């Protein structure tokens, strides 16, 4: 999905750079923002999100106990999301400036977490 205005707030820079993937969500920006705030509050954890490839990439920053509380909150609050959870507990989607980009990269496939690189040897 996409933003349904106003522009979604920026993801907390520390969470964006150091956070681990919590879940991938399909939903409008306002619905995702409300839901992620509810997850963070219920878990008493640092949780934030940003769009990547049209999907909301929800990240967690903290220790293992905090992460487990956040995962539990995601599952408990799933029915309150005006959207759908596509995956839980997997790797985060690519984050430009955080994940390394190989020379010659022309595209990124989030399903395979792989870059497509232009063949310059031909």
Long-range contacts (C-beta under 8 A, 24 or more apart in sequence): 1-26, 1-27, 1-28, 1-29, 1-54, 1-83, 2-28, 2-29, 2-51, 2-54, 3-28, 3-29, 3-51, 4-28, 4-29, 4-30, 4-31, 5-29, 5-30, 8-32, 8-33, 8-50, 8-51, 9-33, 10-50, 11-48, 11-49, 11-50, 11-59, 12-46, 12-48, 12-61, 14-46, 14-61, 15-46, 15-47, 15-48, 15-59, 15-60, 15-61, 16-48, 16-50, 16-59, 16-95, 16-98, 17-95, 17-97, 17-98, 18-61, 19-46, 19-48, 19-59, 19-60, 19-61, 19-92, 20-59, 20-60, 20-61, 20-67, 20-92, 21-57, 21-58, 21-59, 21-60, 21-89, 21-90, 21-91, 21-92, 21-93, 22-47, 22-58, 22-59, 22-60, 22-67, 22-70, 22-71, 22-74, 22-88, 22-89, 23-58, 23-74, 23-85, 23-86, 23-87, 23-88, 23-89, 23-90, 24-55, 24-56, 24-57, 24-58, 24-85, 24-86, 24-87, 24-90, 24-93, 25-49, 25-55, 25-56, 25-58, 25-81, 25-83, 25-84, 25-85, 25-86, 26-55, 26-56, 26-83, 26-84, 26-86, 27-56, 27-81, 27-82, 27-83, 27-84, 28-82, 28-83, 29-56, 31-81, 31-82, 31-83, 32-56, 32-58, 32-81, 32-83, 35-77, 35-80, 35-81, 35-82, 35-83, 38-73, 38-77, 38-80, 39-70, 39-73, 39-74, 39-77, 40-70, 40-73, 42-69, 42-73, 42-76, 42-77, 43-69, 43-70, 43-72, 43-73, 44-69, 45-69, 45-70, 45-73, 50-95, 52-93, 52-94, 52-95, 52-110, 53-93, 53-108, 53-110, 55-86, 55-93, 55-110, 56-83, 57-92, 57-93, 57-95, 59-92
